[in-house]
Amino acid sequence: MARKYFGTDGIRGATNTGTMTAAMAMKVGMAAGAYFLRGDHKHRVVIGKDTRLSGYMLESALVAGFTSVGMDVVMTGPLPTPAIAMLTQSMRADIGVMISASHNPFADNGLKLFGPDGFKLSDEAELAIEALIDGDIPLAPSKQIGRAKRIDDAAGRYIHFAKSTFPEDARLDGMRVVIDCANGAAYSVAPTALWELGADVIAIGVTPNGTNINDGVGSTAPQTLSETVVASGADIGIALDGDADRLIVVDEQGRVVDGDQLMATIAAGWARQGKLRGGGLVATVMSNLGLERHLSAQGLGLVRTAVGDRHVLEKMRSSGYNVGGEQSGHIILSDYATTGDGLVAALQVLAEVRRANAPASEVLHRFDPLPQLLKNVRFAGGKPLETDAVRTVIADAEAELKGRGRLVIRPSGTEPVIRVMAEGDDAAQVERLVDRICDAVKAAA
């Protein structure tokens, strides 16, 4: 059954239009609250947000929705998405909500929902909540309306948690670290955690004003971080996105290190320590073939899933893996967190650099990625991938790449776009095949 409001990562859109309005947020609060009103205990929801201007509006609407059906609300203020997942579980809450559109521009916003176990909701739960949104939701009697309060120590709780994931026998004394918080949710907690572990911290992207989140800073715009690392003579740079569930690193030479290299680094370290479960890691179809070959050479495996950290986590949970993620920097370390956590992943990377007692450029560049090219083809309607002409071109390209590369072609889940990706040992061949497939899709669209 198709979902009406929920996408691949909660509900998201431009604020004050479509589904991302105060009225809809209140309905979501009412519906999610009603869905999780189970048992005779006092029910509670934890609500966090990033630094977007619209966060105030959506937070107030959610509070009205949840309290109207009888659920108490705890508000944390700006905190990373993984912090809300962690607090939902540790505070024995029935549900957690993060108000964020992640790496999107400030004009967008979204709602990410977590169950009492700290994991994102299942498809079944989201469908049930959607049905309630479109139905009549019973309101609580006057005496049972919920209460709302803010907690002042939420940031401290998360900082303590994040630091607890760093090896007890290690410190960051003498290491100069540039941290870019994208003017987002981690603008306070991430620099503080690094400083408390002994690092010499240079913080950028830590002056949010409601409209500058992800604006020229953060994991999707690492150029400022690279320049700052080189100019300051730092040992390493760390970039988070707007809600801090994504991580990109820059070495001391200013070179960007993506999620594939970071996962390889963490997996190698955990395998050496006997901590790695599953005999490898989980990544999506977009991870570079170079990662797969590198892991194989180390005696480790790579299991691929569809795009999206939700699919990665599902495979990790079902098959017993504890390291997984995406090339974009969503890294899930299930020994510590129920979702991607940029700061926790960064601390594991820093621990590996510290143990190696070598420059980040030597520690983090684990393999040479194969040439990889991704192009998007916009189409007006129909199903171009199902036409005979497009299928023939794709089959011919797969045959040509067999044993020397990969082809990933998929429709976007959020816009009318076909994504065409190829990778292989020959860059010219990769570009030629991608262009050929794109031309075929355009002709069929």
Secondary structure, DSSP 4 states (H G I P E B T S, - for coil): ---SS-BTTBEEEETTSTT-SHHHHHHHHHHHHHHT--SSSPPEEEEEE-S-THHHHHHHHHHHHHHHTT-EEEEEEE--HHHHHHHHHHTT-SEEEEE--TTS-TTEEEEEEE-TTSSBPPHHHHHHHHHHHTSPPPPPPGGG---EEE-SSHHHHHHHHHHHTS-TT---TT-EEEEE-TTSTTTTHHHHHHHHTT-EEEEES----SS-TTSS-STT-THHHHHHHHHHT-SEEEEE-TTS--EEEEETTS-EE-HHHHHHHHHHHHHHHT---TTEEEEETTS-HHHHHHHHHTT-EEEEE-SSHHHHHHHHHHHT-SEEE-TTS-EEETTT-SS--HHHHHHHHHHHHHHHTS-HHHHH--S-PPPEEEEEEE-SSS-GGGSHHHHHHHHHHHHHHTTTEEEEEEE-SSSSEEEEEEEES-HHHHHHHHHHHHHHHHHH-
